[in-house]
């Protein structure tokens, strides 16, 4: 720890603060997930943990794979719906009750083409036929197999035991959990992460949408877990971008306006949002952030993308606003003023949502979402929409369940689309320009302000908030292009608004914007910066207006995974709409400012 010089606002004694950032994935599926098994994956949680720890394993598609740098923590979050059932259906259906669904789908799986044959198809036509056959198998996931709690307990006990075998406090942390796949009618999925060991987690069974499709019932399940067993857990929403406006709707699932009680319960159980993953980025959308030149990042198609049209009406744009994180944070400020509680006061992480058991978010080692998306010469043209993203970054005291869980709860986290950048972001009232050159930015930041995920104190005198931001490139990755502070607010006129500020931009020697060579999937670090650090003062601050601030760090352009596929498989030129270049990035959890009651307009 650093003892700061007198006069800079930091106590003379050493400060206790999280000094390490840990990278992990809280969204990994294995063949225990029904959709993963149906679409080709055969790896188990054991394989997922081995891979995340940097061990060599054999992927379902036949390749020997290894993560080039181990992760620090992992949550295998297999779907609670028919957890482990399809794997038994395909391998030993006799352990399942004799039902029409078992008879139908066991016969289908017995004759199903193997993933290896699909990936190595001699033509695109044969590849597409194999994809269609695997796609049909996915329907087996939602069938009724008359499974009882005894079967569920056997599967769940094995999930817990596998996690415990790989949990090494201080070295590698495993969390036990599952995914609740609610659809009402669009995607409102949550991953449940338990903080506890087997003595508690074994006393409950995963809660699935077969139990209830209403997220408030999931929260009740978590409350019962806490109240009856003394355990701790959180729910992590994801793919807000595919929710069709439901993730951050002004109404609950019963169609009623959000209440203060709803806001309190949601904010308690959902402190974190997964903001980026394989199925696209949920930070913002160009239709609702038209002045943000970096808004159109890995934007998925579907309903929210309709907002790209300048002719969309207000209802359509509201649909988009209710599907993305930045606008949800703004809407949360509005709800906070009107109800006294902000239901959308969340921090952010990234994770993969891989259904291959392989937690890799690297552009040059992208293993796809499902088994049928593992590397093949055909996927770049037909499956390019998938993103090589993302990871969760957590500032914590040590690599243990307890420490990481506390950090998730207090939102001292950031999302990365893959690169393991080291990012710090602090807000306060007394940071000075020279603080950017301090030898220990963390000590200074904690001493004079609050970290990402925190709340600015109310100033006792008229002043302006200041922010200390620092980012260091991934040691094995690309240089940084810029740091930006994104500000959102709820104005006195009743409208929400945003502004993006470039707070540190790396120089561009000779005006070079990109060094990417898509022909051989390469780039150089001749542009950009390895480290960016700055202190920024809000030039537009109004102490009467609720607001939030978060840091966005953007890399220089690099080859996208599609470019690596073209180079590796020797492909011909892809269609023009297939992106070959990407600017990966990181987003921090926000820092909020809430006016004192006497300042509020």
C-alpha positions in Angstrom: 0.0 0.0 0.0 1.0 3.6 -0.6 1.3 6.2 2.1 0.3 9.4 0.3 2.1 12.8 0.7 0.4 15.2 3.1 -2.1 17.6 1.5 -3.6 15.4 -1.3 -6.6 14.3 0.7 -5.5 10.8 1.4 -4.9 9.5 5.0 -1.3 9.1 6.0 -1.8 5.5 6.9 -2.1 2.7 4.4 -5.5 2.3 2.9 -7.2 -1.1 2.7 -8.7 -1.5 -0.7 -9.0 -4.2 -3.4 -5.7 -4.3 -5.1 -6.3 -7.1 -7.6 -8.5 -7.5 -10.6 -9.8 -11.0 -11.3 -11.1 -12.1 -14.7 -13.8 -14.8 -15.1 -16.9 -16.0 -16.8 -20.3 -16.3 -15.1 -22.1 -17.8 -18.0 -20.8 -21.1 -19.3 -23.1 -24.0 -20.5 -22.2 -27.6 -21.0 -23.9 -30.7 -22.3 -26.1 -30.6 -19.2 -28.0 -27.7 -20.9 -30.7 -29.1 -23.2 -30.0 -26.8 -26.0 -26.3 -27.3 -25.8 -26.6 -31.1 -26.0 -29.1 -30.9 -28.8 -26.9 -28.6 -30.9 -23.9 -30.9 -30.6 -21.9 -30.2 -27.4 -20.9 -33.3 -25.4 -18.5 -31.7 -22.9 -19.4 -31.7 -19.1 -18.8 -29.2 -16.3 -15.5 -31.1 -15.5 -14.3 -30.1 -19.0 -15.4 -26.5 -18.5 -13.4 -26.1 -15.3 -10.3 -27.9 -16.8 -10.4 -25.6 -19.8 -10.9 -22.4 -17.7 -7.9 -23.4 -15.6 -5.7 -23.6 -18.7 -5.6 -27.4 -19.1 -5.7 -29.1 -22.5 -9.0 -30.8 -23.4 -10.6 -32.2 -26.5 -13.5 -30.1 -27.8 -16.6 -31.9 -29.0 -15.7 -31.0 -32.6 -12.4 -33.0 -32.2 -9.8 -30.3 -31.8 -7.4 -30.2 -28.9 -7.9 -26.8 -27.2 -6.3 -24.9 -24.3 -7.0 -21.4 -23.0 -3.8 -19.5 -23.5 -4.2 -17.7 -20.1 -6.2 -19.3 -17.3 -9.2 -17.5 -15.9 -9.5 -16.7 -12.2 -13.2 -17.8 -11.6 -16.0 -19.6 -13.3 -19.7 -20.2 -13.0 -21.1 -23.1 -14.9 -24.7 -21.9 -15.4 -26.5 -24.7 -17.2 -30.2 -24.2 -18.0 -32.4 -25.3 -15.1 -35.0 -26.5 -17.5 -34.6 -30.3 -18.0 -31.1 -30.0 -16.5 -29.1 -33.1 -17.6 -32.1 -34.8 -19.1 -31.1 -34.6 -22.8 -27.7 -36.0 -22.0 -29.3 -39.0 -20.5 -31.8 -39.1 -23.3 -28.9 -39.4 -25.8 -26.7 -41.7 -23.8 -28.9 -43.9 -21.6 -32.6 -43.1 -22.0 -33.6 -46.0 -19.8 -32.9 -44.0 -16.7 -35.7 -41.7 -17.6 -39.4 -42.5 -17.1 -41.1 -44.2 -20.0 -43.0 -41.4 -21.8 -43.9 -40.5 -25.3 -41.3 -37.8 -25.3 -38.6 -40.2 -24.2 -39.5 -42.7 -27.0 -39.6 -40.0 -29.7 -36.5 -38.1 -28.9 -34.2 -41.0 -27.8 -34.9 -42.5 -31.3 -34.1 -39.2 -32.9 -30.8 -38.8 -31.0 -29.8 -42.4 -31.8 -29.8 -41.5 -35.5 -28.6 -37.9 -35.2 -25.5 -36.9 -37.3 -22.4 -36.3 -35.2 -21.0 -32.8 -34.7 -17.7 -33.9 -36.1 -19.4 -34.9 -39.4 -21.2 -31.6 -39.5 -18.2 -29.4 -39.0 -16.2 -31.4 -41.6 -18.9 -31.5 -44.2 -17.7 -31.8 -47.8 -19.9 -29.0 -48.9 -22.0 -26.1 -47.5 -25.1 -27.9 -48.5 -24.2 -30.9 -46.4 -23.2 -28.5 -43.6 -26.5 -26.8 -43.7 -28.4 -30.1 -43.7 -26.5 -31.2 -40.5 -27.2 -27.8 -38.9 -30.9 -28.3 -39.7 -30.9 -31.8 -38.1 -29.2 -30.5 -34.9 -31.6 -27.5 -34.9 -34.6 -29.9 -34.9 -33.1 -31.8 -31.9 -33.3 -28.6 -29.9 -37.1 -29.0 -29.7 -36.4 -32.0 -27.3 -35.2 -29.5 -24.6 -38.7 -28.3 -23.7 -40.5 -31.6 -23.8 -42.1 -33.2 -20.7 -40.2 -36.2 -19.5 -42.1 -36.6 -16.2 -38.8 -36.0 -14.2 -39.2 -36.1 -10.4 -37.2 -34.4 -7.7 -35.0 -37.4 -7.0 -33.6 -37.2 -10.6 -33.2 -33.5 -10.3 -31.3 -33.9 -7.0 -28.9 -36.5 -8.5 -28.0 -34.1 -11.3 -27.7 -31.1 -9.0 -25.5 -33.0 -6.5 -23.1 -33.9 -9.2 -23.0 -30.3 -10.4 -22.2 -29.1 -6.9 -19.6 -31.9 -6.3 -17.8 -31.0 -9.6 -17.6 -27.3 -8.7 -16.3 -28.2 -5.2 -13.5 -30.4 -6.7 -12.2 -27.4 -8.7 -12.6 -24.7 -6.1 -9.1 -23.7 -4.9 -9.3 -20.5 -2.7 -6.6 -18.1 -3.7 -6.0 -19.8 -7.0 -9.2 -20.6 -8.9 -12.8 -19.9 -7.7 -15.9 -21.8 -8.8 -19.4 -20.7 -8.1 -22.4 -23.0 -8.2 -25.5 -21.8 -10.0 -27.8 -22.2 -13.0 -29.7 -20.2 -15.6 -33.4 -19.5 -15.3 -34.6 -19.1 -18.9 -37.7 -17.0 -18.6 -39.6 -15.9 -21.7 -42.5 -13.5 -21.3 -42.6 -13.7 -24.3 -39.1 -12.5 -25.1 -35.8 -13.3 -23.5 -35.6 -12.2 -19.8 -33.1 -14.8 -18.7 -31.1 -14.6 -15.5 -28.1 -16.6 -14.2 -28.3 -17.4 -10.5 -25.0 -17.3 -8.7 -24.8 -18.8 -5.2 -22.1 -17.6 -2.8 -22.2 -20.7 -0.7 -20.8 -24.2 -0.5 -22.5 -27.6 -0.7 -23.8 -27.6 2.8 -26.3 -25.0 1.7 -26.6 -25.2 -2.1 -27.5 -28.9 -1.9 -30.6 -28.1 0.1 -32.3 -26.4 -2.9 -33.0 -27.4 -6.5 -32.6 -25.1 -9.4 -35.6 -22.9 -10.2 -36.7 -23.2 -13.8 -39.3 -21.5 -16.0 -41.3 -24.7 -15.7 -41.7 -23.6 -12.0 -42.6 -20.1 -13.1 -42.0 -17.8 -16.0 -42.3 -14.7 -13.8 -39.0 -13.2 -12.6 -40.6 -12.1 -9.3 -41.1 -15.7 -8.4 -37.4 -16.3 -9.0 -36.7 -13.4 -6.6 -39.0 -15.1 -4.1 -37.0 -18.3 -4.5 -33.8 -16.4 -3.7 -35.4 -14.8 -0.7 -36.5 -18.2 0.6 -33.0 -19.4 0.1 -31.7 -16.6 2.2 -34.4 -16.6 4.9 -34.7 -20.4 5.3 -31.1 -21.5 4.8 -29.0 -18.4 5.5 -27.4 -18.5 2.1 -26.5 -15.7 -0.3 -27.1 -15.4 -4.0 -27.7 -12.9 -6.8 -29.4 -13.1 -10.2 -27.6 -11.7 -13.2 -29.8 -10.6 -16.2 -28.4 -11.0 -19.7 -29.2 -10.3 -23.3 -31.3 -7.2 -22.6 -30.7 -6.5 -26.3 -32.9 -9.4 -27.2 -35.6 -8.8 -24.6 -37.9 -6.8 -27.0 -38.2 -4.0 -24.4 -39.1 -6.3 -21.5 -35.9 -6.2 -19.5 -36.3 -2.6 -18.4 -40.0 -2.1 -19.0 -41.9 0.4 -16.9 -44.4 -2.4 -16.1 -44.0 -5.7 -14.3 -44.9 -9.0 -15.9 -48.5 -8.6 -14.8 -48.8 -5.4 -16.7 -48.8 -3.2 -13.6 -46.7 0.0 -13.3 -43.4 -0.6 -11.4 -43.9 -0.1 -7.7 -41.5 1.0 -4.9 -41.5 -2.5 -3.5 -40.7 -4.0 -7.0 -37.8 -1.5 -7.3 -36.4 -2.4 -3.8 -36.6 -6.2 -4.5 -35.1 -6.0 -7.9 -32.2 -3.8 -6.8 -31.5 -6.2 -4.0 -31.3 -9.4 -6.1 -29.9 -7.9 -9.3 -26.9 -5.7 -8.6 -25.1 -6.7 -11.8 -26.1 -6.8 -15.5 -24.2 -8.9 -18.1 -23.8 -6.2 -20.7 -21.8 -8.0 -23.4 -21.6 -11.6 -24.6 -21.7 -13.9 -27.7 -25.2 -12.9 -28.6 -24.3 -9.2 -29.0 -23.6 -6.1 -27.0 -26.2 -4.5 -24.8 -24.4 -1.2 -23.9 -26.4 1.0 -26.2 -27.9 1.1 -29.7 -27.2 3.7 -32.5 -31.0 4.5 -32.7 -31.0 5.9 -29.2 -27.4 7.1 -29.1 -27.2 8.8 -32.5 -24.4 11.1 -31.4 -22.1 8.3 -30.2 -19.8 7.3 -32.9 -19.0 4.0 -31.2 -22.6 3.0 -30.4 -23.0 0.5 -33.2 -20.9 -2.2 -31.7 -21.7 -5.9 -32.3 -25.4 -4.9 -32.7 -27.6 -7.8 -33.2 -30.6 -7.9 -35.5 -34.1 -8.6 -34.5 -36.8 -6.4 -33.0 -34.5 -3.8 -31.3 -32.6 -3.2 -34.5 -35.8 -1.8 -36.1 -34.8 1.4 -34.2 -32.1 2.0 -36.7 -34.7 3.4 -39.1 -35.0 7.2 -38.8 -38.8 6.7 -39.4 -39.4 4.7 -36.3 -42.1 6.2 -34.0 -41.6 7.0 -30.3 -43.0 3.6 -29.2 -40.4 1.7 -31.3 -37.6 3.8 -29.8 -39.0 3.2 -26.3 -38.8 -0.5 -27.1 -35.1 -0.1 -27.8 -34.5 2.1 -24.8 -35.9 -0.6 -22.6 -33.5 -3.1 -24.1 -30.1 -1.5 -23.5 -28.0 -0.7 -20.5 -27.2 2.9 -20.9 -30.8 4.0 -21.5 -31.9 1.7 -18.7 -29.5 3.5 -16.3 -31.2 6.8 -17.4 -34.7 5.3 -16.9 -33.6 4.2 -13.5 -32.8 7.7 -12.5 -36.3 8.7 -13.6 -37.9 5.9 -11.6 -35.7 6.8 -8.6 -37.0 10.4 -8.6 -40.6 9.3 -9.0 -40.6 6.3 -6.6 -37.7 7.1 -4.3 -35.9 3.8 -5.3 -34.0 3.1 -8.5 -34.8 -0.3 -9.9 -32.1 -0.2 -12.5 -29.1 0.8 -10.4 -26.8 -2.0 -11.6 -23.1 -2.5 -12.3 -21.9 -4.4 -15.3 -19.9 -7.5 -16.2 -19.3 -9.4 -19.4 -19.5 -13.2 -19.9 -19.5 -15.5 -22.8 -22.8 -17.5 -22.8 -20.8 -20.2 -24.5 -22.7 -23.5 -25.0 -19.5 -25.4 -25.8 -18.1 -25.5 -22.2 -15.2 -23.4 -23.5 -14.9 -20.0 -21.9 -13.0 -18.2 -24.5 -13.7 -14.6 -25.6 -10.6 -14.1 -27.8 -11.0 -13.0 -31.4 -8.2 -15.3 -32.5 -9.5 -18.3 -30.6 -13.3 -18.0 -30.9 -15.0 -21.4 -30.4 -18.6 -20.2 -31.1 -21.7 -20.3 -29.1 -23.0 -23.8 -29.7 -21.3 -27.0 -30.8 -22.5 -26.4 -34.4 -20.7 -23.0 -34.2 -17.3 -24.5 -33.4 -14.7 -23.6 -36.1 -15.4 -24.8 -39.6 -14.8 -23.3 -43.0 -18.5 -22.5 -43.3 -19.3 -20.6 -40.2 -17.8 -17.1 -41.0 -20.3 -16.5 -43.8 -23.5 -17.9 -42.1 -22.8 -17.3 -38.4 -20.8 -14.0 -38.4 -23.4 -12.3 -36.2 -22.0 -14.0 -33.1 -19.5 -12.0 -31.1 -16.3 -13.1 -29.5 -17.3 -11.7 -26.1 -17.0 -11.3 -23.1 -15.4 -11.6 -19.6 -16.2 -10.3 -16.1 -13.6 -8.2 -14.3 -13.9 -7.9 -10.6 -11.8 -5.8 -8.2 -11.5 -7.9 -5.0 -9.1 -8.4 -2.1 -8.5 -12.1 -2.9 -9.6 -14.8 -5.2 -12.2 -16.5 -3.1 -16.0 -16.9 -3.2 -16.5 -14.5 -0.3 -14.3 -11.8 -1.7 -15.5 -12.0 -5.3 -19.2 -12.1 -4.2 -18.8 -9.0 -2.0 -17.3 -7.2 -5.0 -20.2 -8.2 -7.2 -22.7 -7.0 -4.6 -21.0 -3.6 -4.3 -20.7 -3.4 -8.2 -16.9 -2.9 -8.2 -16.8 -4.6 -11.5 -16.4 -3.9 -15.2 -17.2 -5.7 -18.5 -14.7 -6.5 -21.2 -15.5 -7.8 -24.6 -12.5 -10.1 -24.3 -9.2 -8.3 -23.8 -8.0 -8.3 -20.2 -7.4 -4.6 -19.8 -6.8 -3.3 -16.3 -9.2 -0.4 -15.7 -9.7 1.9 -12.7 -12.4 4.6 -12.3 -13.0 6.8 -9.3 -15.3 9.8 -8.7 -15.0 12.5 -6.1 -14.9 16.3 -5.6 -11.2 16.9 -5.1 -9.2 15.2 -7.8 -6.6 17.4 -9.5 -4.9 17.1 -12.9 -1.6 16.2 -11.3 -3.3 13.1 -9.7 -3.1 11.4 -13.1 0.6 11.1 -12.5 0.4 9.7 -9.0 2.5 6.6 -8.5 -0.4 4.8 -6.8 -3.6 5.8 -8.5 -5.6 3.2 -6.6 -4.6 4.5 -3.2 -5.3 8.0 -4.3 -8.6 7.1 -5.8 -9.9 5.3 -2.8 -8.6 8.0 -0.5 -10.2 10.9 -2.3 -13.3 9.3 -3.9 -15.4 6.3 -4.6 -14.7 3.5 -7.1 -16.8 2.2 -9.9 -20.2 1.1 -8.6 -20.2 3.7 -5.9 -22.2 6.9 -5.1 -20.8 10.4 -4.9 -21.3 12.0 -1.6 -23.3 15.2 -1.6 -20.9 18.2 -1.6 -21.2 20.7 1.3 -20.3 23.6 -1.0 -20.8 24.4 -4.6 -18.3 22.4 -6.6 -17.9 20.1 -9.6 -17.4 16.3 -9.6 -14.0 15.1 -10.8 -13.1 11.6 -12.0 -9.8 9.8 -12.0 -9.5 7.2 -14.8 -6.8 4.8 -15.8 -6.6 1.9 -18.2 -3.7 -0.4 -19.2 -3.8 -2.6 -22.2 -4.1 -6.3 -22.1 -0.4 -7.4 -21.8 -0.9 -9.8 -24.8 -3.3 -7.6 -26.8 -3.8 -4.4 -28.6 -3.0 -0.8 -27.6 -5.7 1.5 -26.4 -7.3 4.1 -28.7 -9.2 6.2 -26.2 -11.0 6.5 -22.9 -14.5 8.0 -22.8 -16.7 9.0 -19.9 -20.4 8.4 -20.6 -22.8 10.6 -18.6 -26.5 10.1 -18.4 -29.1 12.2 -16.5 -32.7 12.8 -15.8 -33.4 16.5 -16.4 -35.7 18.9 -14.6 -37.9 18.9 -17.8 -38.7 15.2 -17.2 -36.5 13.9 -20.1 -33.6 11.6 -20.0 -30.3 12.5 -21.8 -26.7 11.4 -22.3 -23.4 12.7 -23.5 -20.1 11.0 -24.3 -16.9 12.8 -23.6 -13.5 11.9 -25.0 -11.3 12.2 -21.9 -8.1 10.7 -23.2 -7.2 9.9 -26.8 -4.0 8.2 -27.9 -2.0 10.0 -30.6 -2.1 8.7 -34.2 1.3 9.0 -35.8 1.0 10.3 -39.4 -2.7 10.2 -39.0 -2.9 6.4 -39.2 -6.3 5.2 -38.1 -5.8 1.4 -38.3 -3.0 -1.1 -38.8 -5.2 -4.1 -39.6 -4.3 -6.3 -42.5 -7.4 -8.4 -43.1 -5.7 -10.5 -45.7 -3.5 -12.2 -43.1 -5.5 -11.3 -40.0 -2.8 -9.2 -38.4 -2.2 -5.8 -36.8 0.6 -3.9 -35.1 0.7 -1.7 -32.0 2.4 1.2 -34.0 -0.6 3.3 -33.0 -2.5 3.8 -29.7 -1.1 3.8 -26.2 -0.3 1.1 -23.7 -1.6 3.2 -20.8 -4.1 6.0 -20.6 -4.6 8.0 -17.4 -6.5 11.3 -16.8 -8.5 13.4 -14.4 -11.7 14.9 -15.9 -14.0 17.6 -14.5 -17.6 17.6 -15.6 -18.0 20.9 -17.6 -21.8 20.5 -17.7 -22.6 19.6 -14.0 -25.8 20.7 -12.5 -26.1 19.8 -8.8 -29.9 19.6 -9.0 -29.9 16.8 -11.6 -29.5 13.1 -10.9 -26.8 11.6 -13.0 -24.4 8.7 -13.5 -21.0 8.3 -15.1 -19.1 5.3 -16.4 -15.9 4.8 -18.2 -15.6 3.2 -21.7 -12.2 2.1 -22.9 -11.7 1.3 -26.6 -8.9 -0.5 -28.2 -7.3 0.3 -31.6 -8.8 -1.7 -34.5 -7.9 -5.4 -34.6 -8.9 -8.3 -36.8 -12.3 -9.8 -35.9 -12.8 -13.5 -35.4 -14.2 -13.7 -38.9 -10.9 -12.4 -40.3 -9.0 -15.1 -38.5 -11.4 -17.7 -39.9 -10.8 -16.4 -43.4 -7.1 -16.6 -42.9 -7.0 -20.0 -41.2 -9.4 -21.8 -43.6 -8.1 -20.0 -46.7 -11.6 -18.8 -47.5 -12.6 -16.7 -50.5 -13.8 -13.2 -49.9 -16.9 -13.0 -47.6 -20.0 -11.0 -48.4 -19.6 -7.3 -47.8 -21.9 -7.2 -44.8 -19.6 -9.6 -42.8 -17.4 -7.4 -40.5 -13.7 -8.3 -40.4 -12.4 -5.6 -38.1 -13.4 -4.9 -34.5 -12.6 -2.4 -31.7 -12.9 -4.3 -28.5 -13.6 -2.4 -25.3 -14.4 -2.3 -21.6 -17.2 -0.7 -19.7 -17.1 0.1 -16.0 -19.9 0.0 -13.6 -21.3 3.5 -13.1 -20.7 6.1 -10.4 -24.0 7.8 -9.4 -24.7 11.3 -8.3 -28.0 11.9 -6.4 -28.8 15.5 -5.4 -29.6 16.4 -1.9 -33.4 17.0 -1.4 -32.9 20.7 -1.1 -31.0 20.8 -4.4 -33.5 18.8 -6.4 -35.6 20.6 -9.0 
